[in-house]
């Protein structure tokens, strides 16, 4: 799906498009178990709000809302507990694609459909896996940096840092896969384009701050940083400021910083001109669609539910953040802040 198609989809569908009709709301009663990887990440706060708000619109859905607090073992225990409580369906946001497999398989054996949201499972059967095309996010992030460097230097060159997300998650792994695919091809054709550091930021601000500080100490010249998500980017920005290496967007000394997600901190940094861009997802509409699929599984045509689906995304920059296209897509972080 290209950006125009994505905007047409998002612009044509308000949140009401993901909510039930009266007929749907009168279907089979569903006990729905939900487990999110963590609520320390703003994106997952938005996703959880999307699940909770959407489920509340279905009188036939009772939601059991749980949070794994970033621990894969805790997540497995919680999901097993949901299964033992007799849930009819599960929406899972796995911490690790491999560690979640046994509980997905356990749900499969009991005939409980599993819907995975934003992150998938490496095994077992999923009724639906709804995510953003994370490989595409990585590719687009790499191309954005390459284009910026070419505009700055008149040719493709520069020292680039890759702050990877959380290794072992489908989102973290796929974003890095896409980034390296495009970057390595360009570097092979342009020897002055170099990847000077690649470290795991773990989708964490403090980890990324410490890593970026160390990387800058070892590499006096840094031109750009690709970040697995916006928390990585915010941590990198703090390190850049602390090292007094922050400069305006149009300054040749400016370190290009691009993230992923569209969090409130990223939006603020973009508007201030500290951060160049973020590839924004929309966890509110993603989550609402997942809940809709759960109801459809029991009360509609479950055969038409896609096994794997990519949700639209959009690049946000200072140039377009106030544009009509972005308003149509939605700034989820601002919607969450409104309550």
C-alpha positions in Angstrom: 0.0 0.0 0.0 1.5 3.3 -1.0 1.1 6.6 0.9 -1.7 7.9 -1.2 -3.7 4.7 -0.8 -3.0 4.8 3.0 -4.2 8.4 3.3 -7.3 7.6 1.3 -8.1 4.7 3.6 -7.4 6.7 6.8 -9.0 9.9 5.6 -12.1 8.0 4.5 -12.5 6.2 7.8 -13.2 7.9 11.1 -12.9 6.1 14.3 -16.6 5.3 13.9 -15.7 3.0 11.0 -14.0 0.7 13.4 -16.9 0.6 15.9 -19.9 -1.8 15.9 -23.2 -1.4 14.2 -26.3 -2.1 16.4 -26.7 -5.5 14.8 -23.1 -6.5 15.5 -23.3 -5.4 19.1 -26.2 -7.8 19.7 -24.2 -10.9 18.8 -22.7 -13.7 20.9 -21.3 -12.8 24.3 -17.5 -12.7 24.1 -15.0 -12.8 27.0 -11.9 -11.2 25.5 -8.5 -11.5 27.1 -6.0 -8.8 26.3 -2.3 -8.7 27.2 0.0 -5.8 26.3 3.8 -6.0 26.4 4.2 -2.9 28.6 2.6 0.4 29.4 5.9 2.1 29.8 5.9 2.8 26.1 3.6 5.6 24.9 2.7 3.7 21.7 1.4 0.8 23.8 -0.5 3.2 26.0 -2.3 4.4 22.8 -2.9 0.8 21.7 -4.4 -0.2 25.0 -6.7 2.8 25.0 -7.7 1.8 21.5 -8.6 -1.8 22.7 -10.4 -0.5 25.8 -12.4 2.1 24.0 -13.4 -0.2 21.2 -14.4 -3.0 23.5 -16.6 -0.7 25.5 -18.6 0.0 22.3 -19.6 -3.7 22.1 -22.1 -4.6 24.8 -21.5 -8.3 24.1 -17.7 -8.0 24.9 -16.3 -8.3 28.4 -12.6 -7.3 28.4 -10.0 -8.7 30.7 -7.2 -6.2 30.4 -3.7 -7.2 31.5 -0.2 -5.8 31.3 3.0 -7.9 31.2 5.2 -5.0 32.4 8.0 -5.8 29.9 8.7 -9.4 31.2 8.2 -12.3 28.8 7.8 -14.9 31.6 5.1 -12.7 33.2 3.4 -12.4 29.9 3.2 -16.2 29.4 1.9 -16.6 33.0 -0.8 -13.9 32.5 -1.9 -15.4 29.2 -2.2 -18.9 30.6 -4.3 -17.4 33.4 -6.6 -15.7 30.9 -7.0 -19.1 29.1 -7.8 -20.7 32.5 -10.4 -18.0 33.1 -12.2 -19.3 30.1 -11.7 -16.4 27.6 -13.3 -16.9 24.2 -10.5 -15.0 22.4 -7.2 -13.4 23.0 -5.6 -10.2 21.7 -1.8 -10.4 22.4 1.0 -7.9 22.0 4.0 -10.2 22.4 7.2 -9.2 24.1 9.2 -11.8 22.2 8.1 -13.6 19.1 9.6 -17.0 20.3 8.7 -17.0 24.0 5.0 -16.4 23.2 4.7 -19.5 21.0 3.9 -22.1 23.7 0.9 -20.1 25.1 -0.4 -19.4 21.5 -0.2 -23.1 20.9 -2.0 -23.8 24.2 -4.8 -21.4 23.2 -5.0 -23.2 19.8 -5.4 -26.6 21.5 -8.4 -25.2 23.4 -9.9 -23.6 20.3 -9.4 -20.1 21.5 -8.6 -17.7 18.5 -5.5 -15.6 19.0 -5.3 -12.1 17.5 -1.8 -10.5 17.6 -1.5 -6.8 17.5 1.6 -4.8 16.4 3.9 -7.7 17.2 3.5 -11.3 16.1 4.3 -14.9 17.2 6.9 -17.1 15.6 4.7 -20.1 15.8 1.2 -21.3 16.5 -1.9 -20.2 14.6 -3.1 -16.6 14.6 -6.6 -15.7 13.5 -5.2 -12.3 12.6 -1.8 -10.6 12.9 -2.3 -6.8 12.5 0.8 -4.7 12.3 2.4 -1.9 10.4 4.8 -3.0 7.6 7.9 -2.8 9.8 10.3 -3.8 7.0 8.9 -0.9 5.0 9.3 1.5 7.9 13.0 0.5 8.1 13.4 0.9 4.3 11.8 4.3 4.3 13.8 5.5 7.3 17.0 4.5 5.5 16.0 6.2 2.3 15.0 9.4 4.1 18.5 9.6 5.7 20.2 8.8 2.4 18.2 11.5 0.6 19.0 14.1 3.3 22.7 13.3 3.2 22.7 13.6 -0.6 21.0 17.0 -0.4 23.5 18.1 2.2 26.7 17.0 0.5 25.7 16.8 -3.2 26.4 13.1 -3.1 25.6 10.1 -0.8 28.1 10.2 2.0 28.2 10.5 5.8 28.6 8.6 9.1 25.3 7.0 10.2 24.3 5.3 13.5 21.7 2.5 13.8 20.0 2.3 17.2 18.1 -0.9 16.8 14.8 -1.5 18.6 14.2 -4.5 20.9 15.8 -7.6 19.3 13.5 -10.6 19.3 10.3 -8.7 18.6 8.9 -8.8 15.1 8.8 -5.0 15.1 12.4 -4.5 16.2 13.8 -7.2 13.9 11.9 -6.2 10.8 12.6 -2.5 11.1 16.3 -3.2 11.3 16.1 -5.7 8.4 14.4 -3.0 6.2 16.9 -0.3 7.3 20.0 -2.5 6.6 18.6 -3.7 3.3 18.4 -0.2 1.8 21.4 1.3 3.7 23.8 -1.5 2.8 22.9 -1.4 -0.8 23.5 2.4 -0.9 26.8 2.0 1.1 28.0 -0.7 -1.4 27.5 1.8 -4.2 28.8 4.8 -2.3 31.9 4.0 -0.2 31.8 7.3 1.7 28.5 6.3 3.3 29.4 4.4 6.5 27.5 2.7 9.3 29.8 3.7 12.2 27.7 2.0 15.0 24.8 -0.4 15.3 23.6 -1.0 18.9 20.4 -2.2 20.5 18.5 0.7 22.0 15.8 -1.7 23.2 13.0 0.8 22.5 14.2 2.5 25.6 15.1 6.2 26.1 17.7 5.7 28.8 19.5 2.8 27.0 19.6 4.8 23.8 20.8 7.9 25.6 23.7 6.0 27.1 24.6 4.2 23.8 24.4 7.5 21.8 26.7 9.2 24.3 29.2 6.4 24.0 29.0 6.4 20.2 29.6 10.1 19.9 32.6 9.9 22.2 34.1 7.3 19.9 33.0 9.0 16.6 33.5 12.8 16.5 31.6 13.1 13.2 28.1 11.7 13.2 25.7 12.8 10.4 22.5 10.8 11.1 20.8 8.4 13.4 18.2 5.8 12.5 16.1 4.8 15.5 14.0 1.7 16.0 11.3 3.8 17.6 10.7 7.3 19.0 11.9 6.4 22.5 15.2 5.5 20.9 15.2 8.8 19.1 14.3 10.8 22.2 17.2 9.2 24.1 19.5 9.9 21.2 18.4 13.6 21.0 19.1 14.0 24.7 22.6 12.7 24.2 23.1 15.0 21.3 22.0 18.0 23.3 24.1 17.0 26.3 27.2 16.8 24.0 26.3 20.3 22.7 26.0 18.9 19.2 22.5 20.0 18.5 22.1 22.4 15.6 19.1 23.8 13.5 17.7 21.6 10.7 19.3 23.6 8.0 22.8 23.7 9.6 25.4 21.4 8.0 26.3 20.3 11.5 22.8 19.1 12.3 22.6 15.4 13.1 19.7 13.9 11.2 17.4 12.0 13.6 14.5 9.9 12.4 12.3 7.7 14.6 9.2 5.5 14.3 5.7 5.7 16.1 4.6 9.3 16.3 4.7 9.8 20.1 4.0 13.1 21.8 7.7 13.7 22.5 8.6 13.1 18.9 5.9 15.5 17.7 7.2 18.2 20.0 10.8 17.6 18.9 9.8 17.8 15.2 7.8 21.0 15.7 10.8 22.5 17.5 13.2 21.5 14.7 15.2 19.1 16.9 14.1 15.9 15.2 13.8 15.5 11.5 11.0 13.0 11.2 9.1 10.0 12.5 7.3 7.3 10.6 4.0 7.4 12.4 1.7 4.5 13.0 -1.8 4.8 14.5 -2.3 2.4 17.4 -5.8 3.7 18.1 -7.3 2.6 14.8 -5.1 -0.5 14.7 -6.5 -1.7 18.1 -10.1 -0.8 17.2 -9.8 -2.9 14.0 -8.4 -5.9 16.0 -11.4 -5.7 18.4 -13.7 -5.5 15.4 -12.1 -8.7 14.0 -12.7 -10.5 17.3 -16.4 -9.7 17.1 -16.5 -10.6 13.4 -14.9 -14.0 14.2 -17.9 -15.0 16.4 -20.7 -12.9 14.9 -19.9 -12.4 11.2 -17.9 -13.8 8.4 -14.7 -15.1 10.1 -13.5 -16.5 6.8 -13.0 -12.9 5.4 -10.6 -11.9 8.3 -7.1 -11.6 6.9 -4.4 -13.8 8.5 -1.9 -11.0 8.2 -2.6 -7.3 7.5 -0.5 -4.2 7.3 -1.9 -1.0 8.7 -1.1 2.4 7.0 1.7 4.6 8.2 2.9 8.1 7.3 6.1 10.1 7.5 5.8 13.2 9.7 8.2 16.1 9.3 8.2 19.8 10.2 7.1 20.5 6.7 4.0 18.4 6.7 3.0 17.9 10.4 0.2 20.5 10.2 -1.0 19.5 6.7 -4.4 18.2 5.7 -3.0 14.8 4.9 -1.6 14.4 8.4 -4.9 15.6 9.9 -6.7 12.9 7.9 -4.4 10.2 9.1 -4.5 11.4 12.7 -1.9 12.3 15.3 -2.7 9.5 17.7 -0.6 10.9 20.6 -2.6 14.1 20.6 -5.9 12.2 20.6 -4.6 10.1 23.6 -3.7 13.3 25.5 -7.2 14.6 25.1 -8.5 11.5 27.0 
